[in-house]
Amino acid sequence: MRYRLLKHLAEQPQASQRQLYEVLGVSVGSLNDCVNALIERGWVKVTNFRNSHHKLAYAYLLTPSGIEAKTRIAVRFLQRKLEEHEALAQEIAQLRHPWTNALPNPGTAGSASC
C-alpha cells in the first residue's frame, strides 16, 4: 500500500483522505497510520490550502526523499515481479517438456482410430 499511496500523492497531492481511502480501498484508520508513517519518515509534507469551497484543506507533498523512496520501492517491486516471471516461465517449460510429444496436434484431435 505504501507505494500506491506515494504514487497517488505524487499524482494528486490535493486529494482528500476520503478520496485516498476510496481509491486505495483501505480503511480510514489504515490510511491515517500509513500517511503518518510517511510523514514521520520525512517522505511526505503536509501543507494547508483553501479549496474551491473556501474550506481549509490539506495537500500531501512528496519530499525529495519521498520521491527517492517511491522510486526504490517501484524498482524492488519490478525486480521481484521479473524474478517471479522468470521462475514461472522455467516451471512452465519444465512442465511442458515431458508432455511435448504426448500432446495431440491441434489438427488431429479426436481423429485417432482404435
Biopython code that builds the backbone (N, CA, C, O; Angstrom):
import numpy as np
from Bio.PDB.StructureBuilder import StructureBuilder

atoms = [
    (1, "MET", "N", (0.826, -1.191, 0.000)),
    (1, "MET", "CA", (0.000, 0.000, 0.000)),
    (1, "MET", "C", (0.873, 1.259, 0.000)),
    (1, "MET", "O", (0.476, 2.297, -0.529)),
    (2, "ARG", "N", (2.050, 1.159, 0.591)),
    (2, "ARG", "CA", (2.911, 2.337, 0.704)),
    (2, "ARG", "C", (3.231, 2.919, -0.672)),
    (2, "ARG", "O", (3.144, 4.131, -0.874)),
    (3, "TYR", "N", (3.604, 2.045, -1.627)),
    (3, "TYR", "CA", (3.932, 2.544, -2.968)),
    (3, "TYR", "C", (2.707, 3.164, -3.627)),
    (3, "TYR", "O", (2.798, 4.243, -4.212)),
    (4, "ARG", "N", (1.561, 2.490, -3.536)),
    (4, "ARG", "CA", (0.345, 3.017, -4.166)),
    (4, "ARG", "C", (-0.022, 4.382, -3.588)),
    (4, "ARG", "O", (-0.457, 5.274, -4.316)),
    (5, "LEU", "N", (0.155, 4.539, -2.280)),
    (5, "LEU", "CA", (-0.145, 5.825, -1.645)),
    (5, "LEU", "C", (0.839, 6.896, -2.115)),
    (5, "LEU", "O", (0.427, 8.003, -2.461)),
    (6, "LEU", "N", (2.129, 6.579, -2.131)),
    (6, "LEU", "CA", (3.117, 7.551, -2.610)),
    (6, "LEU", "C", (2.843, 7.939, -4.058)),
    (6, "LEU", "O", (2.929, 9.113, -4.416)),
    (7, "LYS", "N", (2.518, 6.963, -4.881)),
    (7, "LYS", "CA", (2.234, 7.223, -6.298)),
    (7, "LYS", "C", (1.020, 8.141, -6.437)),
    (7, "LYS", "O", (1.039, 9.097, -7.212)),
    (8, "HIS", "N", (-0.027, 7.841, -5.683)),
    (8, "HIS", "CA", (-1.248, 8.644, -5.769)),
    (8, "HIS", "C", (-1.006, 10.070, -5.262)),
    (8, "HIS", "O", (-1.499, 11.032, -5.849)),
    (9, "LEU", "N", (-0.253, 10.199, -4.182)),
    (9, "LEU", "CA", (0.038, 11.535, -3.656)),
    (9, "LEU", "C", (0.902, 12.334, -4.624)),
    (9, "LEU", "O", (0.746, 13.550, -4.732)),
    (10, "ALA", "N", (1.806, 11.667, -5.326)),
    (10, "ALA", "CA", (2.634, 12.363, -6.319)),
    (10, "ALA", "C", (1.772, 12.883, -7.462)),
    (10, "ALA", "O", (2.021, 13.963, -7.997)),
    (11, "GLU", "N", (0.753, 12.103, -7.833)),
    (11, "GLU", "CA", (-0.116, 12.481, -8.951)),
    (11, "GLU", "C", (-1.197, 13.474, -8.537)),
    (11, "GLU", "O", (-1.565, 14.354, -9.316)),
    (12, "GLN", "N", (-1.712, 13.336, -7.306)),
    (12, "GLN", "CA", (-2.803, 14.191, -6.835)),
    (12, "GLN", "C", (-2.552, 14.618, -5.391)),
    (12, "GLN", "O", (-3.182, 14.089, -4.475)),
    (13, "PRO", "N", (-1.647, 15.559, -5.177)),
    (13, "PRO", "CA", (-1.305, 15.941, -3.803)),
    (13, "PRO", "C", (-2.459, 16.569, -3.026)),
    (13, "PRO", "O", (-2.437, 16.574, -1.796)),
    (14, "GLN", "N", (-3.464, 17.096, -3.720)),
    (14, "GLN", "CA", (-4.578, 17.738, -3.025)),
    (14, "GLN", "C", (-5.759, 16.793, -2.808)),
    (14, "GLN", "O", (-6.849, 17.234, -2.444)),
    (15, "ALA", "N", (-5.546, 15.502, -3.029)),
    (15, "ALA", "CA", (-6.622, 14.535, -2.802)),
    (15, "ALA", "C", (-6.985, 14.523, -1.321)),
    (15, "ALA", "O", (-6.116, 14.601, -0.452)),
    (16, "SER", "N", (-8.273, 14.424, -1.052)),
    (16, "SER", "CA", (-8.722, 14.350, 0.338)),
    (16, "SER", "C", (-8.482, 12.936, 0.863)),
    (16, "SER", "O", (-8.265, 11.997, 0.097)),
    (17, "GLN", "N", (-8.527, 12.811, 2.184)),
    (17, "GLN", "CA", (-8.364, 11.473, 2.752)),
    (17, "GLN", "C", (-9.506, 10.565, 2.308)),
    (17, "GLN", "O", (-9.299, 9.367, 2.113)),
    (18, "ARG", "N", (-10.688, 11.110, 2.148)),
    (18, "ARG", "CA", (-11.813, 10.313, 1.656)),
    (18, "ARG", "C", (-11.499, 9.764, 0.261)),
    (18, "ARG", "O", (-11.712, 8.582, -0.009)),
    (19, "GLN", "N", (-10.992, 10.625, -0.618)),
    (19, "GLN", "CA", (-10.628, 10.173, -1.964)),
    (19, "GLN", "C", (-9.531, 9.122, -1.898)),
    (19, "GLN", "O", (-9.560, 8.137, -2.636)),
    (20, "LEU", "N", (-8.571, 9.333, -1.018)),
    (20, "LEU", "CA", (-7.459, 8.393, -0.912)),
    (20, "LEU", "C", (-7.927, 7.021, -0.455)),
    (20, "LEU", "O", (-7.554, 6.013, -1.055)),
    (21, "TYR", "N", (-8.741, 6.965, 0.601)),
    (21, "TYR", "CA", (-9.133, 5.636, 1.067)),
    (21, "TYR", "C", (-10.094, 4.964, 0.099)),
    (21, "TYR", "O", (-10.134, 3.735, 0.035)),
    (22, "GLU", "N", (-10.870, 5.740, -0.657)),
    (22, "GLU", "CA", (-11.733, 5.129, -1.672)),
    (22, "GLU", "C", (-10.906, 4.557, -2.819)),
    (22, "GLU", "O", (-11.168, 3.446, -3.281)),
    (23, "VAL", "N", (-9.916, 5.306, -3.278)),
    (23, "VAL", "CA", (-9.071, 4.854, -4.389)),
    (23, "VAL", "C", (-8.220, 3.657, -3.973)),
    (23, "VAL", "O", (-8.066, 2.704, -4.736)),
    (24, "LEU", "N", (-7.672, 3.711, -2.766)),
    (24, "LEU", "CA", (-6.770, 2.662, -2.317)),
    (24, "LEU", "C", (-7.505, 1.458, -1.744)),
    (24, "LEU", "O", (-6.921, 0.383, -1.604)),
    (25, "GLY", "N", (-8.769, 1.626, -1.416)),
    (25, "GLY", "CA", (-9.554, 0.510, -0.897)),
    (25, "GLY", "C", (-9.136, 0.067, 0.496)),
    (25, "GLY", "O", (-9.130, -1.127, 0.796)),
    (26, "VAL", "N", (-8.789, 1.015, 1.339)),
    (26, "VAL", "CA", (-8.386, 0.699, 2.707)),
    (26, "VAL", "C", (-9.267, 1.472, 3.678)),
    (26, "VAL", "O", (-9.993, 2.386, 3.287)),
    (27, "SER", "N", (-9.194, 1.093, 4.939)),
    (27, "SER", "CA", (-9.973, 1.803, 5.953)),
    (27, "SER", "C", (-9.330, 3.154, 6.242)),
    (27, "SER", "O", (-8.153, 3.373, 5.956)),
    (28, "VAL", "N", (-10.119, 4.044, 6.809)),
    (28, "VAL", "CA", (-9.619, 5.366, 7.172)),
    (28, "VAL", "C", (-8.479, 5.235, 8.183)),
    (28, "VAL", "O", (-7.477, 5.943, 8.091)),
    (29, "GLY", "N", (-8.635, 4.338, 9.134)),
    (29, "GLY", "CA", (-7.597, 4.139, 10.149)),
    (29, "GLY", "C", (-6.284, 3.670, 9.542)),
    (29, "GLY", "O", (-5.219, 4.176, 9.894)),
    (30, "SER", "N", (-6.357, 2.704, 8.630)),
    (30, "SER", "CA", (-5.142, 2.213, 7.963)),
    (30, "SER", "C", (-4.489, 3.314, 7.150)),
    (30, "SER", "O", (-3.266, 3.455, 7.145)),
    (31, "LEU", "N", (-5.312, 4.091, 6.466)),
    (31, "LEU", "CA", (-4.783, 5.191, 5.664)),
    (31, "LEU", "C", (-4.079, 6.210, 6.559)),
    (31, "LEU", "O", (-2.973, 6.651, 6.247)),
    (32, "ASN", "N", (-4.714, 6.586, 7.668)),
    (32, "ASN", "CA", (-4.102, 7.552, 8.591)),
    (32, "ASN", "C", (-2.775, 7.035, 9.132)),
    (32, "ASN", "O", (-1.800, 7.782, 9.212)),
    (33, "ASP", "N", (-2.738, 5.756, 9.502)),
    (33, "ASP", "CA", (-1.498, 5.172, 10.005)),
    (33, "ASP", "C", (-0.394, 5.251, 8.956)),
    (33, "ASP", "O", (0.744, 5.603, 9.267)),
    (34, "CYS", "N", (-0.734, 4.922, 7.722)),
    (34, "CYS", "CA", (0.253, 4.930, 6.644)),
    (34, "CYS", "C", (0.718, 6.354, 6.335)),
    (34, "CYS", "O", (1.914, 6.596, 6.174)),
    (35, "VAL", "N", (-0.221, 7.290, 6.254)),
    (35, "VAL", "CA", (0.141, 8.689, 5.989)),
    (35, "VAL", "C", (1.043, 9.207, 7.107)),
    (35, "VAL", "O", (2.053, 9.858, 6.839)),
    (36, "ASN", "N", (0.684, 8.923, 8.353)),
    (36, "ASN", "CA", (1.506, 9.380, 9.480)),
    (36, "ASN", "C", (2.901, 8.764, 9.444)),
    (36, "ASN", "O", (3.883, 9.433, 9.768)),
    (37, "ALA", "N", (2.994, 7.499, 9.055)),
    (37, "ALA", "CA", (4.304, 6.847, 8.942)),
    (37, "ALA", "C", (5.146, 7.513, 7.854)),
    (37, "ALA", "O", (6.351, 7.698, 8.027)),
    (38, "LEU", "N", (4.515, 7.872, 6.737)),
    (38, "LEU", "CA", (5.243, 8.547, 5.653)),
    (38, "LEU", "C", (5.712, 9.931, 6.089)),
    (38, "LEU", "O", (6.802, 10.370, 5.724)),
    (39, "ILE", "N", (4.883, 10.609, 6.870)),
    (39, "ILE", "CA", (5.256, 11.932, 7.392)),
    (39, "ILE", "C", (6.435, 11.792, 8.357)),
    (39, "ILE", "O", (7.393, 12.562, 8.288)),
    (40, "GLU", "N", (6.361, 10.800, 9.261)),
    (40, "GLU", "CA", (7.437, 10.582, 10.234)),
    (40, "GLU", "C", (8.755, 10.242, 9.550)),
    (40, "GLU", "O", (9.819, 10.636, 10.026)),
    (41, "ARG", "N", (8.696, 9.517, 8.443)),
    (41, "ARG", "CA", (9.912, 9.167, 7.697)),
    (41, "ARG", "C", (10.462, 10.356, 6.915)),
    (41, "ARG", "O", (11.585, 10.311, 6.412)),
    (42, "GLY", "N", (9.672, 11.408, 6.817)),
    (42, "GLY", "CA", (10.101, 12.575, 6.061)),
    (42, "GLY", "C", (9.858, 12.440, 4.569)),
    (42, "GLY", "O", (10.454, 13.169, 3.777)),
    (43, "TRP", "N", (8.989, 11.516, 4.175)),
    (43, "TRP", "CA", (8.700, 11.282, 2.758)),
    (43, "TRP", "C", (7.552, 12.150, 2.265)),
    (43, "TRP", "O", (7.433, 12.402, 1.066)),
    (44, "VAL", "N", (6.706, 12.608, 3.185)),
    (44, "VAL", "CA", (5.543, 13.425, 2.828)),
    (44, "VAL", "C", (5.499, 14.632, 3.755)),
    (44, "VAL", "O", (5.750, 14.529, 4.956)),
    (45, "LYS", "N", (5.174, 15.773, 3.166)),
    (45, "LYS", "CA", (4.991, 17.012, 3.923)),
    (45, "LYS", "C", (3.543, 17.443, 3.726)),
    (45, "LYS", "O", (3.022, 17.388, 2.612)),
    (46, "VAL", "N", (2.900, 17.867, 4.795)),
    (46, "VAL", "CA", (1.503, 18.297, 4.728)),
    (46, "VAL", "C", (1.464, 19.817, 4.771)),
    (46, "VAL", "O", (2.081, 20.444, 5.631)),
    (47, "THR", "N", (0.728, 20.398, 3.827)),
    (47, "THR", "CA", (0.539, 21.851, 3.820)),
    (47, "THR", "C", (-0.952, 22.151, 3.756)),
    (47, "THR", "O", (-1.737, 21.345, 3.256)),
    (48, "ASN", "N", (-1.332, 23.310, 4.264)),
    (48, "ASN", "CA", (-2.732, 23.745, 4.223)),
    (48, "ASN", "C", (-2.970, 24.605, 2.991)),
    (48, "ASN", "O", (-2.075, 25.309, 2.524)),
    (49, "PHE", "N", (-4.190, 24.538, 2.472)),
    (49, "PHE", "CA", (-4.599, 25.443, 1.398)),
    (49, "PHE", "C", (-6.110, 25.597, 1.475)),
    (49, "PHE", "O", (-6.786, 24.826, 2.157)),
    (50, "ARG", "N", (-6.627, 26.580, 0.784)),
    (50, "ARG", "CA", (-8.080, 26.781, 0.717)),
    (50, "ARG", "C", (-8.578, 26.136, -0.562)),
    (50, "ARG", "O", (-8.091, 26.435, -1.652)),
    (51, "ASN", "N", (-9.559, 25.242, -0.420)),
    (51, "ASN", "CA", (-10.087, 24.584, -1.617)),
    (51, "ASN", "C", (-11.145, 25.458, -2.289)),
    (51, "ASN", "O", (-11.371, 26.595, -1.873)),
    (52, "SER", "N", (-11.784, 24.933, -3.316)),
    (52, "SER", "CA", (-12.742, 25.727, -4.094)),
    (52, "SER", "C", (-13.961, 26.160, -3.273)),
    (52, "SER", "O", (-14.653, 27.108, -3.643)),
    (53, "HIS", "N", (-14.222, 25.471, -2.168)),
    (53, "HIS", "CA", (-15.349, 25.842, -1.305)),
    (53, "HIS", "C", (-14.874, 26.739, -0.157)),
    (53, "HIS", "O", (-15.601, 26.963, 0.811)),
    (54, "HIS", "N", (-13.662, 27.240, -0.278)),
    (54, "HIS", "CA", (-13.049, 28.124, 0.715)),
    (54, "HIS", "C", (-12.917, 27.462, 2.081)),
    (54, "HIS", "O", (-12.871, 28.138, 3.109)),
    (55, "LYS", "N", (-12.857, 26.144, 2.078)),
    (55, "LYS", "CA", (-12.597, 25.413, 3.310)),
    (55, "LYS", "C", (-11.106, 25.121, 3.383)),
    (55, "LYS", "O", (-10.419, 25.026, 2.366)),
    (56, "LEU", "N", (-10.630, 24.983, 4.603)),
    (56, "LEU", "CA", (-9.238, 24.617, 4.788)),
    (56, "LEU", "C", (-9.068, 23.148, 4.411)),
    (56, "LEU", "O", (-9.812, 22.289, 4.884)),
    (57, "ALA", "N", (-8.106, 22.870, 3.574)),
    (57, "ALA", "CA", (-7.838, 21.501, 3.149)),
    (57, "ALA", "C", (-6.333, 21.268, 3.240)),
    (57, "ALA", "O", (-5.570, 22.179, 3.563)),
    (58, "TYR", "N", (-5.920, 20.049, 2.954)),
    (58, "TYR", "CA", (-4.515, 19.685, 3.049)),
    (58, "TYR", "C", (-3.994, 19.212, 1.705)),
    (58, "TYR", "O", (-4.715, 18.604, 0.914)),
    (59, "ALA", "N", (-2.733, 19.505, 1.471)),
    (59, "ALA", "CA", (-2.028, 18.948, 0.319)),
    (59, "ALA", "C", (-0.906, 18.086, 0.878)),
    (59, "ALA", "O", (-0.179, 18.499, 1.781)),
    (60, "TYR", "N", (-0.778, 16.892, 0.335)),
    (60, "TYR", "CA", (0.256, 15.952, 0.760)),
    (60, "TYR", "C", (1.340, 15.951, -0.311)),
    (60, "TYR", "O", (1.161, 15.385, -1.389)),
    (61, "LEU", "N", (2.461, 16.586, -0.003)),
    (61, "LEU", "CA", (3.526, 16.751, -0.986)),
    (61, "LEU", "C", (4.659, 15.774, -0.708)),
    (61, "LEU", "O", (5.121, 15.655, 0.427)),
    (62, "LEU", "N", (5.100, 15.082, -1.740)),
    (62, "LEU", "CA", (6.253, 14.213, -1.589)),
    (62, "LEU", "C", (7.508, 15.065, -1.469)),
    (62, "LEU", "O", (7.723, 15.994, -2.249)),
    (63, "THR", "N", (8.315, 14.742, -0.502)),
    (63, "THR", "CA", (9.602, 15.412, -0.334)),
    (63, "THR", "C", (10.601, 14.755, -1.289)),
    (63, "THR", "O", (10.301, 13.707, -1.860)),
    (64, "PRO", "N", (11.771, 15.345, -1.469)),
    (64, "PRO", "CA", (12.777, 14.678, -2.306)),
    (64, "PRO", "C", (13.077, 13.251, -1.838)),
    (64, "PRO", "O", (13.246, 12.352, -2.663)),
    (65, "SER", "N", (13.143, 13.040, -0.526)),
    (65, "SER", "CA", (13.385, 11.672, -0.041)),
    (65, "SER", "C", (12.170, 10.784, -0.288)),
    (65, "SER", "O", (12.323, 9.575, -0.462)),
    (66, "GLY", "N", (10.976, 11.354, -0.307)),
    (66, "GLY", "CA", (9.775, 10.589, -0.640)),
    (66, "GLY", "C", (9.770, 10.156, -2.092)),
    (66, "GLY", "O", (9.349, 9.046, -2.417)),
    (67, "ILE", "N", (10.240, 11.035, -2.965)),
    (67, "ILE", "CA", (10.334, 10.694, -4.391)),
    (67, "ILE", "C", (11.359, 9.580, -4.584)),
    (67, "ILE", "O", (11.127, 8.645, -5.351)),
    (68, "GLU", "N", (12.493, 9.679, -3.886)),
    (68, "GLU", "CA", (13.506, 8.621, -3.959)),
    (68, "GLU", "C", (12.954, 7.302, -3.431)),
    (68, "GLU", "O", (13.186, 6.249, -4.024)),
    (69, "ALA", "N", (12.230, 7.354, -2.329)),
    (69, "ALA", "CA", (11.654, 6.140, -1.747)),
    (69, "ALA", "C", (10.659, 5.504, -2.705)),
    (69, "ALA", "O", (10.652, 4.285, -2.875)),
    (70, "LYS", "N", (9.825, 6.314, -3.325)),
    (70, "LYS", "CA", (8.847, 5.790, -4.288)),
    (70, "LYS", "C", (9.565, 5.075, -5.426)),
    (70, "LYS", "O", (9.135, 4.005, -5.858)),
    (71, "THR", "N", (10.641, 5.652, -5.905)),
    (71, "THR", "CA", (11.417, 5.043, -6.987)),
    (71, "THR", "C", (12.050, 3.733, -6.529)),
    (71, "THR", "O", (11.991, 2.734, -7.245)),
    (72, "ARG", "N", (12.658, 3.730, -5.337)),
    (72, "ARG", "CA", (13.278, 2.500, -4.815)),
    (72, "ARG", "C", (12.253, 1.389, -4.659)),
    (72, "ARG", "O", (12.512, 0.244, -5.027)),
    (73, "ILE", "N", (11.096, 1.722, -4.117)),
    (73, "ILE", "CA", (10.046, 0.721, -3.912)),
    (73, "ILE", "C", (9.585, 0.168, -5.255)),
    (73, "ILE", "O", (9.379, -1.038, -5.391)),
    (74, "ALA", "N", (9.423, 1.037, -6.244)),
    (74, "ALA", "CA", (8.987, 0.599, -7.573)),
    (74, "ALA", "C", (10.027, -0.313, -8.211)),
    (74, "ALA", "O", (9.671, -1.318, -8.825)),
    (75, "VAL", "N", (11.300, 0.023, -8.074)),
    (75, "VAL", "CA", (12.367, -0.805, -8.654)),
    (75, "VAL", "C", (12.389, -2.176, -7.990)),
    (75, "VAL", "O", (12.492, -3.192, -8.678)),
    (76, "ARG", "N", (12.294, -2.220, -6.656)),
    (76, "ARG", "CA", (12.276, -3.513, -5.949)),
    (76, "ARG", "C", (11.079, -4.345, -6.371)),
    (76, "ARG", "O", (11.202, -5.551, -6.584)),
    (77, "PHE", "N", (9.919, -3.710, -6.495)),
    (77, "PHE", "CA", (8.713, -4.415, -6.908)),
    (77, "PHE", "C", (8.894, -4.999, -8.306)),
    (77, "PHE", "O", (8.563, -6.160, -8.547)),
    (78, "LEU", "N", (9.419, -4.194, -9.220)),
    (78, "LEU", "CA", (9.637, -4.659, -10.588)),
    (78, "LEU", "C", (10.635, -5.811, -10.623)),
    (78, "LEU", "O", (10.417, -6.791, -11.335)),
    (79, "GLN", "N", (11.721, -5.711, -9.870)),
    (79, "GLN", "CA", (12.703, -6.794, -9.825)),
    (79, "GLN", "C", (12.073, -8.082, -9.311)),
    (79, "GLN", "O", (12.304, -9.157, -9.866)),
    (80, "ARG", "N", (11.282, -7.973, -8.255)),
    (80, "ARG", "CA", (10.628, -9.152, -7.682)),
    (80, "ARG", "C", (9.676, -9.787, -8.688)),
    (80, "ARG", "O", (9.644, -11.010, -8.829)),
    (81, "LYS", "N", (8.901, -8.961, -9.389)),
    (81, "LYS", "CA", (7.952, -9.489, -10.370)),
    (81, "LYS", "C", (8.672, -10.121, -11.559)),
    (81, "LYS", "O", (8.213, -11.133, -12.089)),
    (82, "LEU", "N", (9.801, -9.533, -11.988)),
    (82, "LEU", "CA", (10.571, -10.124, -13.082)),
    (82, "LEU", "C", (11.155, -11.473, -12.672)),
    (82, "LEU", "O", (11.172, -12.409, -13.471)),
    (83, "GLU", "N", (11.634, -11.580, -11.432)),
    (83, "GLU", "CA", (12.140, -12.859, -10.928)),
    (83, "GLU", "C", (11.019, -13.893, -10.865)),
    (83, "GLU", "O", (11.224, -15.049, -11.236)),
    (84, "GLU", "N", (9.843, -13.490, -10.403)),
    (84, "GLU", "CA", (8.700, -14.401, -10.363)),
    (84, "GLU", "C", (8.321, -14.838, -11.769)),
    (84, "GLU", "O", (8.005, -16.007, -11.992)),
    (85, "HIS", "N", (8.350, -13.915, -12.712)),
    (85, "HIS", "CA", (8.015, -14.233, -14.102)),
    (85, "HIS", "C", (8.998, -15.252, -14.661)),
    (85, "HIS", "O", (8.589, -16.216, -15.309)),
    (86, "GLU", "N", (10.283, -15.050, -14.418)),
    (86, "GLU", "CA", (11.306, -15.979, -14.909)),
    (86, "GLU", "C", (11.126, -17.359, -14.281)),
    (86, "GLU", "O", (11.222, -18.373, -14.972)),
    (87, "ALA", "N", (10.864, -17.402, -12.973)),
    (87, "ALA", "CA", (10.648, -18.682, -12.295)),
    (87, "ALA", "C", (9.425, -19.396, -12.864)),
    (87, "ALA", "O", (9.457, -20.610, -13.066)),
    (88, "LEU", "N", (8.358, -18.662, -13.121)),
    (88, "LEU", "CA", (7.160, -19.269, -13.709)),
    (88, "LEU", "C", (7.425, -19.767, -15.121)),
    (88, "LEU", "O", (6.955, -20.841, -15.498)),
    (89, "ALA", "N", (8.169, -19.000, -15.902)),
    (89, "ALA", "CA", (8.494, -19.423, -17.268)),
    (89, "ALA", "C", (9.300, -20.717, -17.243)),
    (89, "ALA", "O", (9.060, -21.607, -18.058)),
    (90, "GLN", "N", (10.252, -20.833, -16.318)),
    (90, "GLN", "CA", (11.035, -22.064, -16.199)),
    (90, "GLN", "C", (10.159, -23.230, -15.763)),
    (90, "GLN", "O", (10.292, -24.338, -16.283)),
    (91, "GLU", "N", (9.277, -22.989, -14.824)),
    (91, "GLU", "CA", (8.387, -24.047, -14.345)),
    (91, "GLU", "C", (7.458, -24.520, -15.454)),
    (91, "GLU", "O", (7.225, -25.721, -15.597)),
    (92, "ILE", "N", (6.930, -23.598, -16.231)),
    (92, "ILE", "CA", (6.060, -23.959, -17.356)),
    (92, "ILE", "C", (6.841, -24.773, -18.376)),
    (92, "ILE", "O", (6.336, -25.771, -18.890)),
    (93, "ALA", "N", (8.064, -24.357, -18.672)),
    (93, "ALA", "CA", (8.890, -25.098, -19.631)),
    (93, "ALA", "C", (9.158, -26.512, -19.131)),
    (93, "ALA", "O", (9.121, -27.461, -19.915)),
    (94, "GLN", "N", (9.426, -26.665, -17.838)),
    (94, "GLN", "CA", (9.665, -27.992, -17.273)),
    (94, "GLN", "C", (8.408, -28.847, -17.318)),
    (94, "GLN", "O", (8.482, -30.047, -17.583)),
    (95, "LEU", "N", (7.267, -28.248, -17.065)),
    (95, "LEU", "CA", (6.013, -28.999, -17.113)),
    (95, "LEU", "C", (5.662, -29.405, -18.538)),
    (95, "LEU", "O", (5.108, -30.482, -18.754)),
    (96, "ARG", "N", (5.971, -28.575, -19.491)),
    (96, "ARG", "CA", (5.661, -28.880, -20.886)),
    (96, "ARG", "C", (6.577, -29.945, -21.461)),
    (96, "ARG", "O", (6.141, -30.759, -22.275)),
    (97, "HIS", "N", (7.836, -29.953, -21.053)),
    (97, "HIS", "CA", (8.843, -30.812, -21.674)),
    (97, "HIS", "C", (8.433, -32.283, -21.745)),
    (97, "HIS", "O", (8.452, -32.847, -22.839)),
    (98, "PRO", "N", (8.067, -32.931, -20.643)),
    (98, "PRO", "CA", (7.737, -34.361, -20.760)),
    (98, "PRO", "C", (6.467, -34.617, -21.575)),
    (98, "PRO", "O", (6.261, -35.723, -22.076)),
    (99, "TRP", "N", (5.638, -33.620, -21.705)),
    (99, "TRP", "CA", (4.362, -33.811, -22.385)),
    (99, "TRP", "C", (4.388, -33.380, -23.848)),
    (99, "TRP", "O", (3.410, -33.586, -24.566)),
    (100, "THR", "N", (5.467, -32.799, -24.291)),
    (100, "THR", "CA", (5.514, -32.238, -25.636)),
    (100, "THR", "C", (5.124, -33.256, -26.692)),
    (100, "THR", "O", (4.320, -32.945, -27.570)),
    (101, "ASN", "N", (5.674, -34.471, -26.632)),
    (101, "ASN", "CA", (5.370, -35.493, -27.639)),
    (101, "ASN", "C", (4.038, -36.186, -27.378)),
    (101, "ASN", "O", (3.461, -36.777, -28.291)),
    (102, "ALA", "N", (3.550, -36.122, -26.163)),
    (102, "ALA", "CA", (2.304, -36.809, -25.825)),
    (102, "ALA", "C", (1.069, -35.984, -26.146)),
    (102, "ALA", "O", (-0.027, -36.536, -26.246)),
    (103, "LEU", "N", (1.219, -34.680, -26.308)),
    (103, "LEU", "CA", (0.063, -33.830, -26.589)),
    (103, "LEU", "C", (-0.384, -34.017, -28.030)),
    (103, "LEU", "O", (0.454, -34.095, -28.929)),
    (104, "PRO", "N", (-1.689, -34.090, -28.267)),
    (104, "PRO", "CA", (-2.174, -34.236, -29.646)),
    (104, "PRO", "C", (-1.938, -32.956, -30.435)),
    (104, "PRO", "O", (-1.943, -31.860, -29.875)),
    (105, "ASN", "N", (-1.738, -33.102, -31.708)),
    (105, "ASN", "CA", (-1.650, -31.940, -32.580)),
    (105, "ASN", "C", (-3.035, -31.342, -32.687)),
    (105, "ASN", "O", (-4.015, -32.086, -32.733)),
    (106, "PRO", "N", (-3.154, -30.031, -32.727)),
    (106, "PRO", "CA", (-4.483, -29.408, -32.768)),
    (106, "PRO", "C", (-5.321, -29.884, -33.948)),
    (106, "PRO", "O", (-6.542, -29.979, -33.826)),
    (107, "GLY", "N", (-4.706, -30.185, -35.081)),
    (107, "GLY", "CA", (-5.462, -30.604, -36.260)),
    (107, "GLY", "C", (-5.891, -32.054, -36.236)),
    (107, "GLY", "O", (-6.732, -32.459, -37.039)),
    (108, "THR", "N", (-5.329, -32.856, -35.326)),
    (108, "THR", "CA", (-5.650, -34.283, -35.311)),
    (108, "THR", "C", (-6.408, -34.707, -34.072)),
    (108, "THR", "O", (-6.629, -35.900, -33.867)),
    (109, "ALA", "N", (-6.804, -33.780, -33.259)),
    (109, "ALA", "CA", (-7.520, -34.120, -32.026)),
    (109, "ALA", "C", (-8.808, -34.843, -32.358)),
    (109, "ALA", "O", (-9.603, -34.393, -33.182)),
    (110, "GLY", "N", (-8.994, -35.970, -31.700)),
    (110, "GLY", "CA", (-10.227, -36.732, -31.879)),
    (110, "GLY", "C", (-10.257, -37.595, -33.128)),
    (110, "GLY", "O", (-11.270, -38.247, -33.384)),
    (111, "SER", "N", (-9.185, -37.629, -33.920)),
    (111, "SER", "CA", (-9.228, -38.408, -35.150)),
    (111, "SER", "C", (-8.514, -39.744, -35.027)),
    (111, "SER", "O", (-8.393, -40.472, -36.013)),
    (112, "ALA", "N", (-8.040, -40.076, -33.837)),
    (112, "ALA", "CA", (-7.350, -41.356, -33.672)),
    (112, "ALA", "C", (-8.352, -42.496, -33.747)),
    (112, "ALA", "O", (-9.463, -42.402, -33.225)),
    (113, "SER", "N", (-7.943, -43.567, -34.402)),
    (113, "SER", "CA", (-8.837, -44.729, -34.502)),
    (113, "SER", "C", (-8.369, -45.802, -33.552)),
    (113, "SER", "O", (-7.169, -45.965, -33.332)),
    (114, "CYS", "N", (-9.311, -46.537, -32.985)),
    (114, "CYS", "CA", (-8.995, -47.610, -32.049)),
    (114, "CYS", "C", (-9.279, -48.942, -32.663)),
    (114, "CYS", "O", (-9.074, -49.974, -32.023)),
]
sb = StructureBuilder()
sb.init_structure("model")
sb.init_model(0)
sb.init_chain("A")
sb.init_seg("    ")
for serial, (resi, resn, name, xyz) in enumerate(atoms, 1):
    if name == "N":
        sb.init_residue(resn, " ", resi, " ")
    sb.init_atom(name, np.array(xyz, "f"), 0.0, 1.0, " ", f" {name:<3s}", serial, name[0])
structure = sb.get_structure()
